[in-house]
Amino acid sequence: MATLNRTFLGMKVWPASMLKTYFPFLISGTTAYFLFNFAGVKLRDDPTDKWAKVVENVREASAQQVLKNEAAAWYNEQIDKKEGKATKH
């Protein structure tokens, strides 16, 4: 009776199921992947994160600073008028 030698690329192959051997690694790897993805999404979507909208924040602050500068110039003109000083134009 001839025995069947199972070989793959010259190496002996044991008749074992891949799922049975690697089941714990498949489950833990899949779980870790989805948990890390979930944590990353939650960290990126943080509404209190000041770095997420840094460009919009700078533009809003710049627009507010322009308004403050205009208000300060108007106030200084009013003070100059009250004191009788000539305005700079």
Phi and psi restraints in degrees (range 20) as a CNS / XPLOR table:
assign (resid 1 and name C) (resid 2 and name N)
       (resid 2 and name CA) (resid 2 and name C) 1.0 -89.9 20.0 2
assign (resid 2 and name N) (resid 2 and name CA)
       (resid 2 and name C) (resid 3 and name N) 1.0 136.1 20.0 2
assign (resid 2 and name C) (resid 3 and name N)
       (resid 3 and name CA) (resid 3 and name C) 1.0 -91.2 20.0 2
assign (resid 3 and name N) (resid 3 and name CA)
       (resid 3 and name C) (resid 4 and name N) 1.0 148.4 20.0 2
assign (resid 3 and name C) (resid 4 and name N)
       (resid 4 and name CA) (resid 4 and name C) 1.0 -93.4 20.0 2
assign (resid 4 and name N) (resid 4 and name CA)
       (resid 4 and name C) (resid 5 and name N) 1.0 117.2 20.0 2
assign (resid 4 and name C) (resid 5 and name N)
       (resid 5 and name CA) (resid 5 and name C) 1.0 -94.3 20.0 2
assign (resid 5 and name N) (resid 5 and name CA)
       (resid 5 and name C) (resid 6 and name N) 1.0 115.6 20.0 2
assign (resid 5 and name C) (resid 6 and name N)
       (resid 6 and name CA) (resid 6 and name C) 1.0 -87.9 20.0 2
assign (resid 6 and name N) (resid 6 and name CA)
       (resid 6 and name C) (resid 7 and name N) 1.0 118.5 20.0 2
assign (resid 6 and name C) (resid 7 and name N)
       (resid 7 and name CA) (resid 7 and name C) 1.0 -134.7 20.0 2
assign (resid 7 and name N) (resid 7 and name CA)
       (resid 7 and name C) (resid 8 and name N) 1.0 150.8 20.0 2
assign (resid 7 and name C) (resid 8 and name N)
       (resid 8 and name CA) (resid 8 and name C) 1.0 -138.3 20.0 2
assign (resid 8 and name N) (resid 8 and name CA)
       (resid 8 and name C) (resid 9 and name N) 1.0 115.1 20.0 2
assign (resid 8 and name C) (resid 9 and name N)
       (resid 9 and name CA) (resid 9 and name C) 1.0 55.0 20.0 2
assign (resid 9 and name N) (resid 9 and name CA)
       (resid 9 and name C) (resid 10 and name N) 1.0 39.4 20.0 2
assign (resid 9 and name C) (resid 10 and name N)
       (resid 10 and name CA) (resid 10 and name C) 1.0 82.5 20.0 2
assign (resid 10 and name N) (resid 10 and name CA)
       (resid 10 and name C) (resid 11 and name N) 1.0 2.5 20.0 2
assign (resid 10 and name C) (resid 11 and name N)
       (resid 11 and name CA) (resid 11 and name C) 1.0 -111.0 20.0 2
assign (resid 11 and name N) (resid 11 and name CA)
       (resid 11 and name C) (resid 12 and name N) 1.0 146.5 20.0 2
assign (resid 11 and name C) (resid 12 and name N)
       (resid 12 and name CA) (resid 12 and name C) 1.0 -69.3 20.0 2
assign (resid 12 and name N) (resid 12 and name CA)
       (resid 12 and name C) (resid 13 and name N) 1.0 136.1 20.0 2
assign (resid 12 and name C) (resid 13 and name N)
       (resid 13 and name CA) (resid 13 and name C) 1.0 -112.7 20.0 2
assign (resid 13 and name N) (resid 13 and name CA)
       (resid 13 and name C) (resid 14 and name N) 1.0 128.5 20.0 2
assign (resid 13 and name C) (resid 14 and name N)
       (resid 14 and name CA) (resid 14 and name C) 1.0 -91.1 20.0 2
assign (resid 14 and name N) (resid 14 and name CA)
       (resid 14 and name C) (resid 15 and name N) 1.0 140.6 20.0 2
assign (resid 14 and name C) (resid 15 and name N)
       (resid 15 and name CA) (resid 15 and name C) 1.0 -79.1 20.0 2
assign (resid 15 and name N) (resid 15 and name CA)
       (resid 15 and name C) (resid 16 and name N) 1.0 75.7 20.0 2
assign (resid 15 and name C) (resid 16 and name N)
       (resid 16 and name CA) (resid 16 and name C) 1.0 -126.5 20.0 2
assign (resid 16 and name N) (resid 16 and name CA)
       (resid 16 and name C) (resid 17 and name N) 1.0 150.2 20.0 2
assign (resid 16 and name C) (resid 17 and name N)
       (resid 17 and name CA) (resid 17 and name C) 1.0 -77.0 20.0 2
assign (resid 17 and name N) (resid 17 and name CA)
       (resid 17 and name C) (resid 18 and name N) 1.0 137.3 20.0 2
assign (resid 17 and name C) (resid 18 and name N)
       (resid 18 and name CA) (resid 18 and name C) 1.0 -65.9 20.0 2
assign (resid 18 and name N) (resid 18 and name CA)
       (resid 18 and name C) (resid 19 and name N) 1.0 -41.2 20.0 2
assign (resid 18 and name C) (resid 19 and name N)
       (resid 19 and name CA) (resid 19 and name C) 1.0 -63.1 20.0 2
assign (resid 19 and name N) (resid 19 and name CA)
       (resid 19 and name C) (resid 20 and name N) 1.0 -40.0 20.0 2
assign (resid 19 and name C) (resid 20 and name N)
       (resid 20 and name CA) (resid 20 and name C) 1.0 -66.1 20.0 2
assign (resid 20 and name N) (resid 20 and name CA)
       (resid 20 and name C) (resid 21 and name N) 1.0 -37.7 20.0 2
assign (resid 20 and name C) (resid 21 and name N)
       (resid 21 and name CA) (resid 21 and name C) 1.0 -75.4 20.0 2
assign (resid 21 and name N) (resid 21 and name CA)
       (resid 21 and name C) (resid 22 and name N) 1.0 -43.5 20.0 2
assign (resid 21 and name C) (resid 22 and name N)
       (resid 22 and name CA) (resid 22 and name C) 1.0 -105.0 20.0 2
assign (resid 22 and name N) (resid 22 and name CA)
       (resid 22 and name C) (resid 23 and name N) 1.0 11.2 20.0 2
assign (resid 22 and name C) (resid 23 and name N)
       (resid 23 and name CA) (resid 23 and name C) 1.0 -53.9 20.0 2
assign (resid 23 and name N) (resid 23 and name CA)
       (resid 23 and name C) (resid 24 and name N) 1.0 -47.9 20.0 2
assign (resid 23 and name C) (resid 24 and name N)
       (resid 24 and name CA) (resid 24 and name C) 1.0 -62.3 20.0 2
assign (resid 24 and name N) (resid 24 and name CA)
       (resid 24 and name C) (resid 25 and name N) 1.0 -35.9 20.0 2
assign (resid 24 and name C) (resid 25 and name N)
       (resid 25 and name CA) (resid 25 and name C) 1.0 -72.2 20.0 2
assign (resid 25 and name N) (resid 25 and name CA)
       (resid 25 and name C) (resid 26 and name N) 1.0 -36.8 20.0 2
assign (resid 25 and name C) (resid 26 and name N)
       (resid 26 and name CA) (resid 26 and name C) 1.0 -64.5 20.0 2
assign (resid 26 and name N) (resid 26 and name CA)
       (resid 26 and name C) (resid 27 and name N) 1.0 -45.2 20.0 2
assign (resid 26 and name C) (resid 27 and name N)
       (resid 27 and name CA) (resid 27 and name C) 1.0 -67.1 20.0 2
assign (resid 27 and name N) (resid 27 and name CA)
       (resid 27 and name C) (resid 28 and name N) 1.0 -47.9 20.0 2
assign (resid 27 and name C) (resid 28 and name N)
       (resid 28 and name CA) (resid 28 and name C) 1.0 -68.3 20.0 2
assign (resid 28 and name N) (resid 28 and name CA)
       (resid 28 and name C) (resid 29 and name N) 1.0 -37.4 20.0 2
assign (resid 28 and name C) (resid 29 and name N)
       (resid 29 and name CA) (resid 29 and name C) 1.0 -66.5 20.0 2
assign (resid 29 and name N) (resid 29 and name CA)
       (resid 29 and name C) (resid 30 and name N) 1.0 -43.0 20.0 2
assign (resid 29 and name C) (resid 30 and name N)
       (resid 30 and name CA) (resid 30 and name C) 1.0 -64.9 20.0 2
assign (resid 30 and name N) (resid 30 and name CA)
       (resid 30 and name C) (resid 31 and name N) 1.0 -42.9 20.0 2
assign (resid 30 and name C) (resid 31 and name N)
       (resid 31 and name CA) (resid 31 and name C) 1.0 -62.6 20.0 2
assign (resid 31 and name N) (resid 31 and name CA)
       (resid 31 and name C) (resid 32 and name N) 1.0 -45.3 20.0 2
assign (resid 31 and name C) (resid 32 and name N)
       (resid 32 and name CA) (resid 32 and name C) 1.0 -62.8 20.0 2
assign (resid 32 and name N) (resid 32 and name CA)
       (resid 32 and name C) (resid 33 and name N) 1.0 -41.9 20.0 2
assign (resid 32 and name C) (resid 33 and name N)
       (resid 33 and name CA) (resid 33 and name C) 1.0 -58.7 20.0 2
assign (resid 33 and name N) (resid 33 and name CA)
       (resid 33 and name C) (resid 34 and name N) 1.0 -49.9 20.0 2
assign (resid 33 and name C) (resid 34 and name N)
       (resid 34 and name CA) (resid 34 and name C) 1.0 -71.0 20.0 2
assign (resid 34 and name N) (resid 34 and name CA)
       (resid 34 and name C) (resid 35 and name N) 1.0 -34.8 20.0 2
assign (resid 34 and name C) (resid 35 and name N)
       (resid 35 and name CA) (resid 35 and name C) 1.0 -68.8 20.0 2
assign (resid 35 and name N) (resid 35 and name CA)
       (resid 35 and name C) (resid 36 and name N) 1.0 -41.6 20.0 2
assign (resid 35 and name C) (resid 36 and name N)
       (resid 36 and name CA) (resid 36 and name C) 1.0 -65.8 20.0 2
assign (resid 36 and name N) (resid 36 and name CA)
       (resid 36 and name C) (resid 37 and name N) 1.0 -38.8 20.0 2
assign (resid 36 and name C) (resid 37 and name N)
       (resid 37 and name CA) (resid 37 and name C) 1.0 -63.5 20.0 2
assign (resid 37 and name N) (resid 37 and name CA)
       (resid 37 and name C) (resid 38 and name N) 1.0 -43.8 20.0 2
assign (resid 37 and name C) (resid 38 and name N)
       (resid 38 and name CA) (resid 38 and name C) 1.0 -61.2 20.0 2
assign (resid 38 and name N) (resid 38 and name CA)
       (resid 38 and name C) (resid 39 and name N) 1.0 -44.5 20.0 2
assign (resid 38 and name C) (resid 39 and name N)
       (resid 39 and name CA) (resid 39 and name C) 1.0 -65.2 20.0 2
assign (resid 39 and name N) (resid 39 and name CA)
       (resid 39 and name C) (resid 40 and name N) 1.0 -40.3 20.0 2
assign (resid 39 and name C) (resid 40 and name N)
       (resid 40 and name CA) (resid 40 and name C) 1.0 -64.0 20.0 2
assign (resid 40 and name N) (resid 40 and name CA)
       (resid 40 and name C) (resid 41 and name N) 1.0 -40.7 20.0 2
assign (resid 40 and name C) (resid 41 and name N)
       (resid 41 and name CA) (resid 41 and name C) 1.0 -65.6 20.0 2
assign (resid 41 and name N) (resid 41 and name CA)
       (resid 41 and name C) (resid 42 and name N) 1.0 -42.7 20.0 2
assign (resid 41 and name C) (resid 42 and name N)
       (resid 42 and name CA) (resid 42 and name C) 1.0 -64.6 20.0 2
assign (resid 42 and name N) (resid 42 and name CA)
       (resid 42 and name C) (resid 43 and name N) 1.0 -36.5 20.0 2
assign (resid 42 and name C) (resid 43 and name N)
       (resid 43 and name CA) (resid 43 and name C) 1.0 -71.7 20.0 2
assign (resid 43 and name N) (resid 43 and name CA)
       (resid 43 and name C) (resid 44 and name N) 1.0 -36.5 20.0 2
assign (resid 43 and name C) (resid 44 and name N)
       (resid 44 and name CA) (resid 44 and name C) 1.0 -71.5 20.0 2
assign (resid 44 and name N) (resid 44 and name CA)
       (resid 44 and name C) (resid 45 and name N) 1.0 -31.0 20.0 2
assign (resid 44 and name C) (resid 45 and name N)
       (resid 45 and name CA) (resid 45 and name C) 1.0 -93.2 20.0 2
assign (resid 45 and name N) (resid 45 and name CA)
       (resid 45 and name C) (resid 46 and name N) 1.0 19.9 20.0 2
assign (resid 45 and name C) (resid 46 and name N)
       (resid 46 and name CA) (resid 46 and name C) 1.0 -66.7 20.0 2
assign (resid 46 and name N) (resid 46 and name CA)
       (resid 46 and name C) (resid 47 and name N) 1.0 119.7 20.0 2
assign (resid 46 and name C) (resid 47 and name N)
       (resid 47 and name CA) (resid 47 and name C) 1.0 -71.0 20.0 2
assign (resid 47 and name N) (resid 47 and name CA)
       (resid 47 and name C) (resid 48 and name N) 1.0 -17.1 20.0 2
assign (resid 47 and name C) (resid 48 and name N)
       (resid 48 and name CA) (resid 48 and name C) 1.0 -94.8 20.0 2
assign (resid 48 and name N) (resid 48 and name CA)
       (resid 48 and name C) (resid 49 and name N) 1.0 5.3 20.0 2
assign (resid 48 and name C) (resid 49 and name N)
       (resid 49 and name CA) (resid 49 and name C) 1.0 -75.2 20.0 2
assign (resid 49 and name N) (resid 49 and name CA)
       (resid 49 and name C) (resid 50 and name N) 1.0 112.6 20.0 2
assign (resid 49 and name C) (resid 50 and name N)
       (resid 50 and name CA) (resid 50 and name C) 1.0 -74.7 20.0 2
assign (resid 50 and name N) (resid 50 and name CA)
       (resid 50 and name C) (resid 51 and name N) 1.0 -17.4 20.0 2
assign (resid 50 and name C) (resid 51 and name N)
       (resid 51 and name CA) (resid 51 and name C) 1.0 -86.2 20.0 2
assign (resid 51 and name N) (resid 51 and name CA)
       (resid 51 and name C) (resid 52 and name N) 1.0 -14.5 20.0 2
assign (resid 51 and name C) (resid 52 and name N)
       (resid 52 and name CA) (resid 52 and name C) 1.0 -67.6 20.0 2
assign (resid 52 and name N) (resid 52 and name CA)
       (resid 52 and name C) (resid 53 and name N) 1.0 -35.2 20.0 2
assign (resid 52 and name C) (resid 53 and name N)
       (resid 53 and name CA) (resid 53 and name C) 1.0 -122.7 20.0 2
assign (resid 53 and name N) (resid 53 and name CA)
       (resid 53 and name C) (resid 54 and name N) 1.0 45.4 20.0 2
assign (resid 53 and name C) (resid 54 and name N)
       (resid 54 and name CA) (resid 54 and name C) 1.0 -65.2 20.0 2
assign (resid 54 and name N) (resid 54 and name CA)
       (resid 54 and name C) (resid 55 and name N) 1.0 -36.4 20.0 2
assign (resid 54 and name C) (resid 55 and name N)
       (resid 55 and name CA) (resid 55 and name C) 1.0 -67.8 20.0 2
assign (resid 55 and name N) (resid 55 and name CA)
       (resid 55 and name C) (resid 56 and name N) 1.0 -44.4 20.0 2
assign (resid 55 and name C) (resid 56 and name N)
       (resid 56 and name CA) (resid 56 and name C) 1.0 -65.1 20.0 2
assign (resid 56 and name N) (resid 56 and name CA)
       (resid 56 and name C) (resid 57 and name N) 1.0 -37.7 20.0 2
assign (resid 56 and name C) (resid 57 and name N)
       (resid 57 and name CA) (resid 57 and name C) 1.0 -63.5 20.0 2
assign (resid 57 and name N) (resid 57 and name CA)
       (resid 57 and name C) (resid 58 and name N) 1.0 -40.7 20.0 2
assign (resid 57 and name C) (resid 58 and name N)
       (resid 58 and name CA) (resid 58 and name C) 1.0 -67.0 20.0 2
assign (resid 58 and name N) (resid 58 and name CA)
       (resid 58 and name C) (resid 59 and name N) 1.0 -41.0 20.0 2
assign (resid 58 and name C) (resid 59 and name N)
       (resid 59 and name CA) (resid 59 and name C) 1.0 -64.8 20.0 2
assign (resid 59 and name N) (resid 59 and name CA)
       (resid 59 and name C) (resid 60 and name N) 1.0 -41.7 20.0 2
assign (resid 59 and name C) (resid 60 and name N)
       (resid 60 and name CA) (resid 60 and name C) 1.0 -64.9 20.0 2
assign (resid 60 and name N) (resid 60 and name CA)
       (resid 60 and name C) (resid 61 and name N) 1.0 -41.7 20.0 2
assign (resid 60 and name C) (resid 61 and name N)
       (resid 61 and name CA) (resid 61 and name C) 1.0 -65.1 20.0 2
assign (resid 61 and name N) (resid 61 and name CA)
       (resid 61 and name C) (resid 62 and name N) 1.0 -37.2 20.0 2
assign (resid 61 and name C) (resid 62 and name N)
       (resid 62 and name CA) (resid 62 and name C) 1.0 -66.1 20.0 2
assign (resid 62 and name N) (resid 62 and name CA)
       (resid 62 and name C) (resid 63 and name N) 1.0 -41.9 20.0 2
assign (resid 62 and name C) (resid 63 and name N)
       (resid 63 and name CA) (resid 63 and name C) 1.0 -64.4 20.0 2
assign (resid 63 and name N) (resid 63 and name CA)
       (resid 63 and name C) (resid 64 and name N) 1.0 -40.4 20.0 2
assign (resid 63 and name C) (resid 64 and name N)
       (resid 64 and name CA) (resid 64 and name C) 1.0 -66.4 20.0 2
assign (resid 64 and name N) (resid 64 and name CA)
       (resid 64 and name C) (resid 65 and name N) 1.0 -34.7 20.0 2
assign (resid 64 and name C) (resid 65 and name N)
       (resid 65 and name CA) (resid 65 and name C) 1.0 -68.2 20.0 2
assign (resid 65 and name N) (resid 65 and name CA)
       (resid 65 and name C) (resid 66 and name N) 1.0 -36.4 20.0 2
assign (resid 65 and name C) (resid 66 and name N)
       (resid 66 and name CA) (resid 66 and name C) 1.0 -61.1 20.0 2
assign (resid 66 and name N) (resid 66 and name CA)
       (resid 66 and name C) (resid 67 and name N) 1.0 -44.3 20.0 2
assign (resid 66 and name C) (resid 67 and name N)
       (resid 67 and name CA) (resid 67 and name C) 1.0 -62.7 20.0 2
assign (resid 67 and name N) (resid 67 and name CA)
       (resid 67 and name C) (resid 68 and name N) 1.0 -40.6 20.0 2
assign (resid 67 and name C) (resid 68 and name N)
       (resid 68 and name CA) (resid 68 and name C) 1.0 -64.1 20.0 2
assign (resid 68 and name N) (resid 68 and name CA)
       (resid 68 and name C) (resid 69 and name N) 1.0 -40.6 20.0 2
assign (resid 68 and name C) (resid 69 and name N)
       (resid 69 and name CA) (resid 69 and name C) 1.0 -64.4 20.0 2
assign (resid 69 and name N) (resid 69 and name CA)
       (resid 69 and name C) (resid 70 and name N) 1.0 -41.6 20.0 2
assign (resid 69 and name C) (resid 70 and name N)
       (resid 70 and name CA) (resid 70 and name C) 1.0 -64.4 20.0 2
assign (resid 70 and name N) (resid 70 and name CA)
       (resid 70 and name C) (resid 71 and name N) 1.0 -40.7 20.0 2
assign (resid 70 and name C) (resid 71 and name N)
       (resid 71 and name CA) (resid 71 and name C) 1.0 -65.8 20.0 2
assign (resid 71 and name N) (resid 71 and name CA)
       (resid 71 and name C) (resid 72 and name N) 1.0 -39.1 20.0 2
assign (resid 71 and name C) (resid 72 and name N)
       (resid 72 and name CA) (resid 72 and name C) 1.0 -66.5 20.0 2
assign (resid 72 and name N) (resid 72 and name CA)
       (resid 72 and name C) (resid 73 and name N) 1.0 -39.4 20.0 2
assign (resid 72 and name C) (resid 73 and name N)
       (resid 73 and name CA) (resid 73 and name C) 1.0 -64.4 20.0 2
assign (resid 73 and name N) (resid 73 and name CA)
       (resid 73 and name C) (resid 74 and name N) 1.0 -44.0 20.0 2
assign (resid 73 and name C) (resid 74 and name N)
       (resid 74 and name CA) (resid 74 and name C) 1.0 -60.9 20.0 2
assign (resid 74 and name N) (resid 74 and name CA)
       (resid 74 and name C) (resid 75 and name N) 1.0 -43.1 20.0 2
assign (resid 74 and name C) (resid 75 and name N)
       (resid 75 and name CA) (resid 75 and name C) 1.0 -62.9 20.0 2
assign (resid 75 and name N) (resid 75 and name CA)
       (resid 75 and name C) (resid 76 and name N) 1.0 -43.1 20.0 2
assign (resid 75 and name C) (resid 76 and name N)
       (resid 76 and name CA) (resid 76 and name C) 1.0 -64.9 20.0 2
assign (resid 76 and name N) (resid 76 and name CA)
       (resid 76 and name C) (resid 77 and name N) 1.0 -36.7 20.0 2
assign (resid 76 and name C) (resid 77 and name N)
       (resid 77 and name CA) (resid 77 and name C) 1.0 -63.7 20.0 2
assign (resid 77 and name N) (resid 77 and name CA)
       (resid 77 and name C) (resid 78 and name N) 1.0 -40.7 20.0 2
assign (resid 77 and name C) (resid 78 and name N)
       (resid 78 and name CA) (resid 78 and name C) 1.0 -64.7 20.0 2
assign (resid 78 and name N) (resid 78 and name CA)
       (resid 78 and name C) (resid 79 and name N) 1.0 -40.7 20.0 2
assign (resid 78 and name C) (resid 79 and name N)
       (resid 79 and name CA) (resid 79 and name C) 1.0 -64.3 20.0 2
assign (resid 79 and name N) (resid 79 and name CA)
       (resid 79 and name C) (resid 80 and name N) 1.0 -43.7 20.0 2
assign (resid 79 and name C) (resid 80 and name N)
       (resid 80 and name CA) (resid 80 and name C) 1.0 -62.8 20.0 2
assign (resid 80 and name N) (resid 80 and name CA)
       (resid 80 and name C) (resid 81 and name N) 1.0 -40.9 20.0 2
assign (resid 80 and name C) (resid 81 and name N)
       (resid 81 and name CA) (resid 81 and name C) 1.0 -63.1 20.0 2
assign (resid 81 and name N) (resid 81 and name CA)
       (resid 81 and name C) (resid 82 and name N) 1.0 -39.8 20.0 2
assign (resid 81 and name C) (resid 82 and name N)
       (resid 82 and name CA) (resid 82 and name C) 1.0 -67.2 20.0 2
assign (resid 82 and name N) (resid 82 and name CA)
       (resid 82 and name C) (resid 83 and name N) 1.0 -37.6 20.0 2
assign (resid 82 and name C) (resid 83 and name N)
       (resid 83 and name CA) (resid 83 and name C) 1.0 -86.1 20.0 2
assign (resid 83 and name N) (resid 83 and name CA)
       (resid 83 and name C) (resid 84 and name N) 1.0 -7.1 20.0 2
assign (resid 83 and name C) (resid 84 and name N)
       (resid 84 and name CA) (resid 84 and name C) 1.0 82.5 20.0 2
assign (resid 84 and name N) (resid 84 and name CA)
       (resid 84 and name C) (resid 85 and name N) 1.0 18.4 20.0 2
assign (resid 84 and name C) (resid 85 and name N)
       (resid 85 and name CA) (resid 85 and name C) 1.0 -84.5 20.0 2
assign (resid 85 and name N) (resid 85 and name CA)
       (resid 85 and name C) (resid 86 and name N) 1.0 153.6 20.0 2
assign (resid 85 and name C) (resid 86 and name N)
       (resid 86 and name CA) (resid 86 and name C) 1.0 -77.1 20.0 2
assign (resid 86 and name N) (resid 86 and name CA)
       (resid 86 and name C) (resid 87 and name N) 1.0 143.3 20.0 2
assign (resid 86 and name C) (resid 87 and name N)
       (resid 87 and name CA) (resid 87 and name C) 1.0 -85.8 20.0 2
assign (resid 87 and name N) (resid 87 and name CA)
       (resid 87 and name C) (resid 88 and name N) 1.0 152.2 20.0 2
assign (resid 87 and name C) (resid 88 and name N)
       (resid 88 and name CA) (resid 88 and name C) 1.0 -91.7 20.0 2
assign (resid 88 and name N) (resid 88 and name CA)
       (resid 88 and name C) (resid 89 and name N) 1.0 120.9 20.0 2
